[in-house]
Amino acid sequence: MMSSTGNPAINKVEQYLGHGDWAEHVAAPKTMTYQGAITNTAILLGLTVGTAAALWSFLGTEMWAPMLIGGGIIGLILALVIVFKPQASPFLAPVYAIAEGAFIAGISIFWAARAAEMQASGSGGFGAQLDTSLIAQAAGLTFAIAAVMLALYATRIIRATPMVVRMIVVATGGVLLFALANILLGVFLNKPLVSWDGGPLSIGVSALIVGIAAFNLIIDFKIVEDGVENKAPKWMEWYAGFALLVTIVWLYASILRLLAMLRGGE
């Protein structure tokens, strides 16, 4: 059985999957299905992408900071509520997806502007231009990596064994501690561990984070498989979609940052 992961969407669900006690749901006419999980994941992704596109169009690039910060904070609060009250996921997961849409819009504008700035060696100032092709590339790579990880999981080339899960847990926990330390040192001492300036260290760390985010998808897929096989309640389809969205957004943001720094070094 799985251990807790660094992905906050996964931890609470183990209380349901860990006991194998679905007696009250087996006789129910509505239980979790693969099709339902896929459909709900697609709905949540559509809400996220649609919200990001709408906000970018109507608010413009100047509002990137409120979108990034506001969407991030609201998304974090909603994620915590869903994790501790997963039965509410059918109602809260779509709201979470909308909040993540705002976050995605803000972070996409930020790194598109940062990439253009780094390519111009700082001339023109932040936000003077946007390298929008970066966003399409990051989105394409995100879904390509997700498809590859799904294929590796489906063919059992990669298995969610206890050892694999523990390795992902430790790596993800390390990323979370590193991110917290980097923020605190940057804010209070102005000496972050990594400044994301496109140097070899920042590129190497970013690539490592992309890899760890990708492997969290293996645990997400395991959640779906266990839920279907154990006849989980219908609301677990929304929870599974939420869990996948958490990882996909993290993966996209990590790839976006890595590509921005690589392009800035050209």
Contacts in CASP RR format, 6 or more apart in sequence:
PFRMAT RR
TARGET T0000
AUTHOR 0000-0000-0000
METHOD contacts of the structure
MODEL  1
MMSSTGNPAINKVEQYLGHGDWAEHVAAPKTMTYQGAITNTAILLGLTVG
TAAALWSFLGTEMWAPMLIGGGIIGLILALVIVFKPQASPFLAPVYAIAE
GAFIAGISIFWAARAAEMQASGSGGFGAQLDTSLIAQAAGLTFAIAAVML
ALYATRIIRATPMVVRMIVVATGGVLLFALANILLGVFLNKPLVSWDGGP
LSIGVSALIVGIAAFNLIIDFKIVEDGVENKAPKWMEWYAGFALLVTIVW
LYASILRLLAMLRGGE
1 14 0 8 1.000
1 17 0 8 1.000
1 18 0 8 1.000
1 162 0 8 1.000
2 10 0 8 1.000
2 14 0 8 1.000
2 17 0 8 1.000
2 160 0 8 1.000
2 162 0 8 1.000
2 165 0 8 1.000
2 219 0 8 1.000
2 222 0 8 1.000
2 226 0 8 1.000
3 14 0 8 1.000
3 162 0 8 1.000
3 165 0 8 1.000
3 166 0 8 1.000
3 169 0 8 1.000
4 10 0 8 1.000
4 11 0 8 1.000
4 14 0 8 1.000
4 169 0 8 1.000
5 11 0 8 1.000
5 165 0 8 1.000
5 168 0 8 1.000
5 169 0 8 1.000
5 172 0 8 1.000
5 216 0 8 1.000
5 219 0 8 1.000
6 168 0 8 1.000
6 169 0 8 1.000
6 172 0 8 1.000
6 173 0 8 1.000
6 176 0 8 1.000
6 216 0 8 1.000
7 172 0 8 1.000
7 216 0 8 1.000
7 219 0 8 1.000
7 220 0 8 1.000
7 243 0 8 1.000
7 246 0 8 1.000
7 247 0 8 1.000
7 250 0 8 1.000
8 79 0 8 1.000
8 80 0 8 1.000
8 83 0 8 1.000
8 246 0 8 1.000
9 79 0 8 1.000
9 82 0 8 1.000
9 83 0 8 1.000
9 220 0 8 1.000
9 239 0 8 1.000
9 242 0 8 1.000
9 243 0 8 1.000
9 246 0 8 1.000
9 247 0 8 1.000
10 216 0 8 1.000
10 219 0 8 1.000
10 220 0 8 1.000
10 223 0 8 1.000
10 243 0 8 1.000
11 83 0 8 1.000
12 83 0 8 1.000
12 84 0 8 1.000
12 86 0 8 1.000
13 86 0 8 1.000
13 223 0 8 1.000
13 236 0 8 1.000
13 239 0 8 1.000
13 243 0 8 1.000
16 86 0 8 1.000
16 232 0 8 1.000
16 236 0 8 1.000
17 223 0 8 1.000
17 226 0 8 1.000
17 227 0 8 1.000
17 230 0 8 1.000
17 232 0 8 1.000
20 230 0 8 1.000
22 31 0 8 1.000
22 230 0 8 1.000
22 231 0 8 1.000
22 232 0 8 1.000
22 233 0 8 1.000
25 31 0 8 1.000
25 231 0 8 1.000
25 232 0 8 1.000
25 233 0 8 1.000
26 231 0 8 1.000
28 233 0 8 1.000
30 233 0 8 1.000
30 234 0 8 1.000
31 231 0 8 1.000
31 232 0 8 1.000
31 233 0 8 1.000
31 234 0 8 1.000
32 227 0 8 1.000
32 228 0 8 1.000
32 231 0 8 1.000
32 232 0 8 1.000
32 233 0 8 1.000
32 234 0 8 1.000
32 236 0 8 1.000
32 237 0 8 1.000
32 240 0 8 1.000
33 228 0 8 1.000
33 237 0 8 1.000
34 224 0 8 1.000
34 228 0 8 1.000
36 237 0 8 1.000
37 224 0 8 1.000
37 228 0 8 1.000
37 236 0 8 1.000
37 237 0 8 1.000
37 240 0 8 1.000
37 241 0 8 1.000
39 237 0 8 1.000
40 93 0 8 1.000
40 237 0 8 1.000
40 238 0 8 1.000
40 240 0 8 1.000
40 241 0 8 1.000
41 240 0 8 1.000
41 241 0 8 1.000
41 244 0 8 1.000
41 245 0 8 1.000
43 94 0 8 1.000
43 97 0 8 1.000
44 93 0 8 1.000
44 94 0 8 1.000
44 96 0 8 1.000
44 97 0 8 1.000
44 241 0 8 1.000
44 242 0 8 1.000
44 244 0 8 1.000
44 245 0 8 1.000
45 97 0 8 1.000
45 245 0 8 1.000
45 248 0 8 1.000
46 97 0 8 1.000
47 94 0 8 1.000
47 97 0 8 1.000
47 98 0 8 1.000
47 101 0 8 1.000
48 97 0 8 1.000
48 98 0 8 1.000
48 100 0 8 1.000
48 101 0 8 1.000
48 104 0 8 1.000
48 245 0 8 1.000
48 249 0 8 1.000
49 101 0 8 1.000
49 104 0 8 1.000
50 101 0 8 1.000
51 97 0 8 1.000
51 98 0 8 1.000
51 100 0 8 1.000
51 101 0 8 1.000
51 102 0 8 1.000
51 104 0 8 1.000
51 105 0 8 1.000
52 101 0 8 1.000
52 102 0 8 1.000
52 104 0 8 1.000
52 105 0 8 1.000
52 106 0 8 1.000
52 108 0 8 1.000
53 105 0 8 1.000
55 63 0 8 1.000
55 67 0 8 1.000
55 101 0 8 1.000
55 102 0 8 1.000
55 105 0 8 1.000
56 105 0 8 1.000
56 108 0 8 1.000
56 109 0 8 1.000
59 67 0 8 1.000
61 109 0 8 1.000
61 113 0 8 1.000
61 127 0 8 1.000
61 130 0 8 1.000
64 105 0 8 1.000
64 106 0 8 1.000
64 109 0 8 1.000
64 110 0 8 1.000
64 113 0 8 1.000
65 106 0 8 1.000
67 102 0 8 1.000
67 103 0 8 1.000
67 105 0 8 1.000
67 106 0 8 1.000
67 109 0 8 1.000
68 102 0 8 1.000
68 103 0 8 1.000
68 105 0 8 1.000
68 106 0 8 1.000
68 107 0 8 1.000
68 109 0 8 1.000
68 110 0 8 1.000
70 99 0 8 1.000
70 102 0 8 1.000
70 103 0 8 1.000
71 99 0 8 1.000
71 100 0 8 1.000
71 101 0 8 1.000
71 102 0 8 1.000
71 103 0 8 1.000
72 99 0 8 1.000
72 100 0 8 1.000
72 102 0 8 1.000
72 103 0 8 1.000
74 99 0 8 1.000
74 102 0 8 1.000
75 96 0 8 1.000
75 99 0 8 1.000
75 100 0 8 1.000
75 103 0 8 1.000
78 92 0 8 1.000
78 95 0 8 1.000
78 96 0 8 1.000
78 99 0 8 1.000
79 96 0 8 1.000
79 242 0 8 1.000
79 246 0 8 1.000
81 88 0 8 1.000
81 92 0 8 1.000
82 88 0 8 1.000
82 89 0 8 1.000
82 92 0 8 1.000
82 93 0 8 1.000
82 96 0 8 1.000
82 239 0 8 1.000
82 242 0 8 1.000
86 235 0 8 1.000
86 236 0 8 1.000
86 239 0 8 1.000
87 235 0 8 1.000
89 235 0 8 1.000
89 238 0 8 1.000
89 239 0 8 1.000
89 242 0 8 1.000
90 235 0 8 1.000
90 238 0 8 1.000
93 238 0 8 1.000
93 239 0 8 1.000
93 241 0 8 1.000
93 242 0 8 1.000
93 245 0 8 1.000
96 242 0 8 1.000
96 245 0 8 1.000
97 245 0 8 1.000
100 245 0 8 1.000
100 249 0 8 1.000
103 249 0 8 1.000
104 249 0 8 1.000
104 252 0 8 1.000
104 253 0 8 1.000
107 253 0 8 1.000
107 256 0 8 1.000
108 135 0 8 1.000
108 138 0 8 1.000
108 256 0 8 1.000
109 130 0 8 1.000
111 134 0 8 1.000
111 256 0 8 1.000
111 257 0 8 1.000
111 259 0 8 1.000
111 260 0 8 1.000
112 130 0 8 1.000
112 131 0 8 1.000
112 132 0 8 1.000
112 134 0 8 1.000
112 135 0 8 1.000
112 260 0 8 1.000
113 126 0 8 1.000
113 127 0 8 1.000
113 128 0 8 1.000
113 129 0 8 1.000
113 130 0 8 1.000
113 131 0 8 1.000
114 126 0 8 1.000
114 260 0 8 1.000
115 131 0 8 1.000
115 134 0 8 1.000
115 259 0 8 1.000
115 260 0 8 1.000
115 261 0 8 1.000
115 263 0 8 1.000
115 264 0 8 1.000
116 127 0 8 1.000
116 128 0 8 1.000
116 129 0 8 1.000
116 130 0 8 1.000
116 131 0 8 1.000
117 124 0 8 1.000
117 125 0 8 1.000
117 126 0 8 1.000
117 127 0 8 1.000
117 128 0 8 1.000
117 129 0 8 1.000
118 198 0 8 1.000
118 260 0 8 1.000
118 261 0 8 1.000
118 263 0 8 1.000
118 264 0 8 1.000
118 265 0 8 1.000
119 131 0 8 1.000
119 263 0 8 1.000
119 264 0 8 1.000
119 265 0 8 1.000
119 266 0 8 1.000
120 129 0 8 1.000
131 260 0 8 1.000
131 263 0 8 1.000
134 256 0 8 1.000
134 259 0 8 1.000
134 260 0 8 1.000
134 263 0 8 1.000
135 256 0 8 1.000
137 259 0 8 1.000
138 252 0 8 1.000
138 255 0 8 1.000
138 256 0 8 1.000
138 259 0 8 1.000
139 252 0 8 1.000
141 255 0 8 1.000
141 259 0 8 1.000
142 248 0 8 1.000
142 251 0 8 1.000
142 252 0 8 1.000
142 255 0 8 1.000
145 210 0 8 1.000
145 214 0 8 1.000
145 217 0 8 1.000
145 251 0 8 1.000
145 255 0 8 1.000
146 214 0 8 1.000
146 217 0 8 1.000
146 248 0 8 1.000
146 251 0 8 1.000
149 158 0 8 1.000
149 214 0 8 1.000
149 215 0 8 1.000
149 217 0 8 1.000
149 218 0 8 1.000
149 221 0 8 1.000
150 217 0 8 1.000
150 221 0 8 1.000
152 158 0 8 1.000
152 218 0 8 1.000
153 159 0 8 1.000
153 160 0 8 1.000
153 217 0 8 1.000
153 218 0 8 1.000
153 221 0 8 1.000
153 222 0 8 1.000
154 221 0 8 1.000
158 164 0 8 1.000
158 218 0 8 1.000
160 218 0 8 1.000
160 219 0 8 1.000
160 221 0 8 1.000
160 222 0 8 1.000
164 218 0 8 1.000
165 219 0 8 1.000
165 222 0 8 1.000
168 212 0 8 1.000
168 215 0 8 1.000
168 216 0 8 1.000
168 218 0 8 1.000
168 219 0 8 1.000
171 212 0 8 1.000
171 215 0 8 1.000
172 212 0 8 1.000
172 216 0 8 1.000
175 209 0 8 1.000
175 212 0 8 1.000
178 193 0 8 1.000
178 205 0 8 1.000
181 193 0 8 1.000
182 192 0 8 1.000
182 193 0 8 1.000
182 194 0 8 1.000
183 192 0 8 1.000
185 191 0 8 1.000
185 192 0 8 1.000
185 193 0 8 1.000
186 192 0 8 1.000
194 201 0 8 1.000
194 202 0 8 1.000
194 205 0 8 1.000
195 202 0 8 1.000
196 202 0 8 1.000
196 206 0 8 1.000
196 257 0 8 1.000
196 261 0 8 1.000
197 261 0 8 1.000
198 261 0 8 1.000
198 262 0 8 1.000
198 264 0 8 1.000
198 265 0 8 1.000
199 261 0 8 1.000
202 261 0 8 1.000
203 258 0 8 1.000
203 261 0 8 1.000
203 262 0 8 1.000
206 254 0 8 1.000
206 257 0 8 1.000
206 258 0 8 1.000
206 261 0 8 1.000
207 258 0 8 1.000
209 254 0 8 1.000
210 251 0 8 1.000
210 254 0 8 1.000
210 255 0 8 1.000
210 258 0 8 1.000
211 254 0 8 1.000
213 247 0 8 1.000
213 250 0 8 1.000
213 251 0 8 1.000
213 254 0 8 1.000
214 251 0 8 1.000
216 247 0 8 1.000
216 250 0 8 1.000
217 244 0 8 1.000
217 247 0 8 1.000
217 248 0 8 1.000
217 251 0 8 1.000
220 240 0 8 1.000
220 243 0 8 1.000
220 244 0 8 1.000
220 247 0 8 1.000
223 240 0 8 1.000
223 243 0 8 1.000
224 240 0 8 1.000
224 244 0 8 1.000
226 232 0 8 1.000
227 236 0 8 1.000
227 240 0 8 1.000
END
